[in-house]
Each structure stands twice: as C-alpha cells, then as structure tokens.
Amino acid sequence: MAALFTIAACCAHAEGAAQNSQTRVQDYRPVFQECRKAGAARHLAIRHMEIDAHGMLLTVDPATLATSLERDQDWSCADTSNARQQDTRYIRAMHGATTPAQAAPIIANGGLLRGTKTGSFVTGDLCPSRRPLDRAFLERLQTFQSPLPLALSISGLWLTRHQADFQWLLERQRSGALQITWVDHSYHHPYSPGRPLADNFLLAPGVDMRAEMLDTEKLLIEKGQTPSVFFRFPGLISTPALMQMAAEYHLIVLGAGAWLARAPRATPGDIILVHVNGNEPAGLHIFSTLLDGGKLPQPFRPINDAP
C-alpha cells in the first residue's frame, strides 16, 4: 500500500469572486468568524484580505460548503470556535477528514476518500508540469455528462506556468460545460524522485507550510476564482502535524478512494483521482476504458456533496 502513494504523477465556482485578473490581494490571513446579515444565511469566514484596499472575506456556507467572497462591511462578524460550530456539516466534515485513521509518523492517503452518495466524484490533479493540460480527455468526458462536476486540485506553480490552459478551463466554466471546484494542492508541490518519504513532498526540509496552504488560494482569487474549502496533499502524503495544520486553517483534506493509475477500479461513492496535467496518461486511459465499459459509478457528483 505504501508504494501506491510514493510516486507523484505530477465547490463549484462560487458567486462573488473578483473578476479582474489583475486584482491585488494583500494581508491574506486565516480567521474564523461567524457572520450574519439581514436576509442572508449565516456564513463562516475563514480568511480575511484586502482587495484593492477593500476588506474582503472568504466565507463558507456551513450547510452546503459553498464558498464566496464577501465585503466585510456587509456582514456583522464575531470570532467563533470549532466547539461552537461543532454541529455544522462543515466542521464535522473537517474533523472527519483531518483526523488520522491510525497513528503513524507518515500518513499515506489520509483525508476524505469517498462520499456517502451514489455515483462518484471526479478529481483531476494539476501538479507542476512541463506538459500541457489534457484538454482532449476533458472534452470527451463532457460528452458523458454536462455540466460535468470536476474538482481540480491546482498547484500555484501549475497556474503561473499554464495561463493558456487555465483560460481554456475558465472558458469551459463560463459556457457551463464544466462545473469546477478549485481544490488547493499547495503552491510549489515539492517532489524529489527517489528521496525518502520522510524528506519528500511537503515533508521536505525548508517547506513553508503556511505559504503552501495559503498562497494558492490567494493566487486563485487574484485570477478571479474562488477557492473551495478542500486541500489535497501532494503525493497524498502527510503527517499528523500537517493534518492538524490543515484543520487549523479550516480545510477539508481530500484523499482518493480510487487513484486509477495505481489501483484501476472504482466503487460507488469513491473520490476518483486522475492527473490531467499531462503527466499520467495511463490513468486517463484507464478512466476512459472503465467509462466506456460502464464500470465507473455514475452520475459524477460535485465534490461538495461528498462529506
């Protein structure tokens, strides 16, 4: 099982996201507040920032897990705690995904692996890569279900180096063909082939975990998108301490019930992992073969439905 995860193959778009690709986000920091305003459902704020000198919040609907960017002046907010919010779907999901199933110094494939619904959840990883986005795979997948709910685990370096591919994804999102949930996959996604797990991925020496977890969110906002509440560790490798840090930042950790390139099968409710960054054609071939043979659990569901 450990060998399964040692090699890196490297919410639906929420309303209210800034649309100017030149937006400047400053003073981006974690908070945890309960926010209310007249005529609106209660939100939980998990980030505060300044956008073009205006105070903004990244908020979560604790019932649906949908995220949105909101002006702080429009809401009345007060600090809260996990204990006060423990009965919400959001906090239950966060705790369930960041509590290791067993004590171990290194956790392989921790987090949320499957949902309780029928069908399955398609996630595509965008680790740093010199190869282009697998557009043909995504175009073909849309012919089976449209709109296609797709959780994309995006690294900051992939986004900065693949502007044309990113714009292609946004065009498909605007057209309604893709229903994208942006999952934080760290900023740099460090990986050194052959290096022991204890010194690899986000366990590598010198990794700034705060920056890895927050800078990709900030970059997405600057590009006019809204980060989700989900985080996927590079290589699916973490530790109890990293899981705890994800929980402190109020992130729901995503694992994979079916990483098809490593275990070519999927069962109902699985979170399916493929890489659409050009680095794992075998996984895409397996996915297509299973799909053509009617062996993938359907329908494909939004990742927000999984917890």
Secondary structure, 3 states (H helix, E strand, C coil): CHHHHCCCCCCCCCCCCCCCCCCCEEEEEEEEEEEECCCCCCEEEEEEEEECCEEEEEEECCCCCCEEEEEHHHCEEEECCCCCCCCCHHHHHHHHHHCCCCCCCCEECCCECECCCCCEEEEEEECCCCCCCCHHHHHHHHCCCCCEEEEEEECHHHHHHCHHHHHHHHHHHHHCCEEEEEEECCCCCCCCCCCCHHHCHHHCCCCCHHHHHHHHHHHHHHCCCCEEEEECCHHHEECHHHHHHHHHCCCEEECCCEECCCCCCCCCCEEEEEECCCCCHHHHHHHHHHHHCCCCCCCECCHHHCC
